[in-house]
Amino acid sequence: MNVERLLQFVEFLQQQEKHHQIQQKLADFQANLNNQVNQPQQVQFQSQVAATLTALEKTIHNFYDVLNPAQIKSIVEIKGDEFFFPKLVETIKIEMSKNAMTPAVVRDYVNRIVGQRQEFLQNLQITQQGLTKLGIKTLALTPGQSEIGFLIPRELFHNELDQLLKELTVIKLIIGFFSEVTTGGPQKIEVHQLSSTDPLIFLGLVPKIIIALAAGPHLSS
């Protein structure tokens, strides 16, 4: 992942965290778990623990279920999967099952998770600020501009240039088809960004072509 793409992805994760408020829901669960440990005679805290854990699980799934394979891979690359993927809740449930009679053990485990996740979020912010101070910027689109990214897994071209060129030709043909359908003729394709690990190419196209590409087989309907 090159630095421009890293910055773009860090900003994406920060935006998603702000929207979904996963850390806040994790903190809500932590607070209710602490209440249950400190006041075990209060039955209502048990139901609140269950409710806030369910809310946390739903929120994480809402985030995870709309990720594309490239985004999932990028989160794994920066070691964020344990903080953003459903396994975060799964590990908590395992701890709760193993320590049903000792909720204090679960509380201590959750406290560690909350602290580690907060540190990860702070590292995202520090990374974003550091890259920005170094003059690294994401490509800003002007009004009316749009772009679309194509990830080309290395398994498709086996590090052979000729095979990579064939994959790029396929992309060009696909764009050409949708360009003809939506605009009536070929449109200029601009190369905006390139990333390397698994080649990811962002191409500038007119918005209606990108909309048609996203619709895919449903275009005719």
C-alpha positions in Angstrom: 0.0 0.0 0.0 1.6 3.3 -1.1 1.5 6.3 1.2 -1.3 8.1 -0.8 -3.5 5.1 -0.6 -2.6 4.6 3.1 -3.7 8.1 3.8 -6.9 7.7 1.8 -7.7 4.5 3.7 -6.8 5.9 7.1 -9.2 8.8 6.4 -11.9 6.3 5.3 -11.6 4.3 8.5 -11.8 7.5 10.6 -14.9 8.5 8.7 -16.5 5.1 9.2 -15.7 5.1 12.9 -17.2 8.6 13.3 -20.4 7.4 11.5 -20.8 4.0 13.2 -19.5 4.9 16.6 -18.1 1.5 17.3 -15.8 2.6 20.1 -18.7 4.4 21.8 -20.9 1.3 21.7 -18.0 -0.8 23.0 -17.6 1.7 25.9 -21.4 1.5 26.6 -21.0 -2.3 26.9 -17.9 -1.8 29.1 -19.8 0.5 31.4 -22.7 -1.9 31.8 -20.4 -4.8 32.4 -18.6 -2.8 35.2 -22.0 -2.0 36.7 -22.9 -5.8 36.7 -19.6 -6.6 38.4 -19.8 -3.9 41.0 -23.5 -4.5 41.7 -24.3 -8.2 41.0 -27.5 -8.0 42.9 -29.0 -5.6 40.4 -30.7 -7.8 37.8 -31.3 -4.9 35.3 -27.5 -4.7 34.6 -27.5 -8.2 33.2 -30.1 -7.3 30.6 -28.3 -4.0 29.9 -25.0 -5.9 29.3 -26.8 -8.2 26.8 -28.5 -5.3 25.0 -25.4 -3.2 24.6 -23.4 -6.2 23.4 -26.2 -6.9 20.8 -26.0 -3.2 19.7 -22.2 -3.5 19.4 -22.5 -6.6 17.3 -25.1 -5.1 15.0 -23.0 -2.0 14.5 -19.9 -4.0 13.6 -21.9 -6.1 11.1 -23.4 -3.0 9.5 -19.9 -1.7 8.9 -18.3 -5.0 7.9 -21.1 -6.2 5.6 -20.7 -3.3 3.1 -16.9 -3.6 2.8 -15.5 -4.8 -0.5 -12.7 -7.4 -0.6 -10.0 -4.8 -1.2 -11.1 -2.8 1.9 -11.2 -6.0 4.0 -7.7 -6.9 2.8 -6.4 -3.3 3.6 -7.8 -3.5 7.1 -6.0 -6.8 7.7 -2.8 -5.3 6.3 -2.8 -2.5 8.9 -3.8 -5.0 11.7 -7.2 -3.5 12.3 -9.3 -6.6 11.8 -9.4 -7.4 15.5 -10.9 -4.0 16.1 -13.3 -3.6 13.2 -14.4 -7.2 12.3 -17.1 -9.3 13.9 -14.5 -11.4 15.6 -14.2 -8.6 18.2 -17.6 -9.5 19.5 -17.0 -13.2 19.0 -14.0 -13.2 21.3 -16.0 -11.3 23.9 -18.7 -13.9 23.8 -16.2 -16.7 24.2 -14.8 -15.0 27.3 -18.3 -14.5 28.7 -19.0 -18.2 28.1 -15.7 -19.4 29.7 -16.1 -17.1 32.7 -19.9 -17.1 33.3 -19.4 -17.3 37.0 -16.5 -14.8 37.2 -17.7 -11.6 35.3 -14.8 -9.7 36.7 -12.5 -11.7 34.4 -14.6 -10.7 31.4 -14.6 -7.1 32.6 -10.8 -7.1 32.7 -10.6 -8.6 29.2 -13.0 -6.0 27.8 -11.1 -3.2 29.5 -8.0 -4.3 27.7 -9.8 -4.5 24.4 -11.2 -1.0 24.9 -7.8 0.4 25.6 -6.1 -1.4 22.7 -8.8 -0.2 20.3 -8.6 3.4 21.5 -4.8 3.2 21.0 -5.4 1.9 17.5 -7.8 4.8 16.7 -5.3 7.3 18.1 -2.6 5.8 15.8 -4.9 6.3 12.8 -5.2 9.9 13.7 -1.5 10.4 14.3 -0.7 8.7 11.0 -3.2 10.9 9.2 -1.8 14.1 10.8 1.8 13.0 10.2 1.3 12.2 6.5 -0.5 15.4 6.0 2.3 17.4 7.6 4.8 15.7 5.3 2.8 17.0 2.3 1.1 13.7 1.4 -2.3 14.4 0.1 -5.2 12.4 -1.3 -6.3 13.4 -4.8 -9.1 16.0 -4.4 -11.8 15.7 -7.0 -13.3 19.0 -8.3 -17.0 19.4 -8.7 -18.2 17.3 -11.6 -15.2 14.9 -11.4 -15.5 11.3 -10.4 -13.2 8.2 -10.3 -13.5 4.5 -10.0 -10.9 2.0 -8.7 -10.0 -1.4 -10.1 -8.1 -3.9 -8.0 -6.1 -6.4 -10.1 -5.0 -9.4 -7.9 -1.5 -10.6 -8.8 -3.0 -14.1 -9.1 -4.6 -12.9 -12.4 -1.4 -11.9 -14.1 1.3 -13.8 -12.1 3.7 -10.8 -12.2 3.9 -11.0 -16.0 3.7 -7.7 -17.7 2.0 -9.1 -20.8 -0.7 -10.6 -18.6 -1.2 -7.3 -16.7 -1.6 -5.5 -20.0 -4.3 -8.0 -21.0 -6.2 -7.3 -17.7 -5.9 -3.6 -18.3 -7.2 -4.1 -21.9 -10.2 -6.0 -20.4 -10.9 -3.0 -18.1 -10.7 -0.7 -21.1 -13.1 -2.7 -23.1 -15.6 -2.9 -20.2 -15.4 0.9 -19.7 -15.8 1.4 -23.5 -19.0 -0.6 -23.5 -20.5 1.3 -20.7 -19.3 4.5 -22.2 -21.1 3.8 -25.4 -24.3 2.8 -23.6 -24.4 5.8 -21.3 -22.9 8.6 -23.4 -23.3 7.4 -26.9 -19.5 7.4 -27.6 -16.1 6.8 -26.2 -14.9 9.0 -23.4 -11.4 9.9 -22.2 -10.0 7.8 -19.4 -7.7 9.5 -17.0 -5.3 7.6 -14.8 -5.6 9.3 -11.4 -3.9 7.0 -8.9 -1.8 3.8 -8.9 -1.0 1.5 -6.0 1.3 -1.5 -6.2 1.0 -4.5 -3.8 -2.0 -5.8 -5.7 -2.2 -3.2 -8.5 -5.0 -0.8 -7.8 -5.7 1.7 -10.4 -8.1 4.7 -10.1 -9.5 6.0 -13.3 -11.2 9.3 -13.9 -14.4 9.0 -15.8 -17.6 11.0 -16.3 -20.0 10.3 -13.4 -22.7 8.6 -15.5 -20.3 6.0 -16.8 -19.3 5.1 -13.2 -22.9 4.9 -12.2 -23.6 2.5 -15.1 -20.5 0.4 -14.1 -21.9 0.2 -10.6 -25.3 -0.9 -11.8 -23.7 -3.5 -14.1 -26.3 -6.1 -15.2 -29.1 -4.0 -13.9 -28.3 -1.2 -16.3 -30.9 -2.3 -18.9 -33.6 -2.5 -16.2 
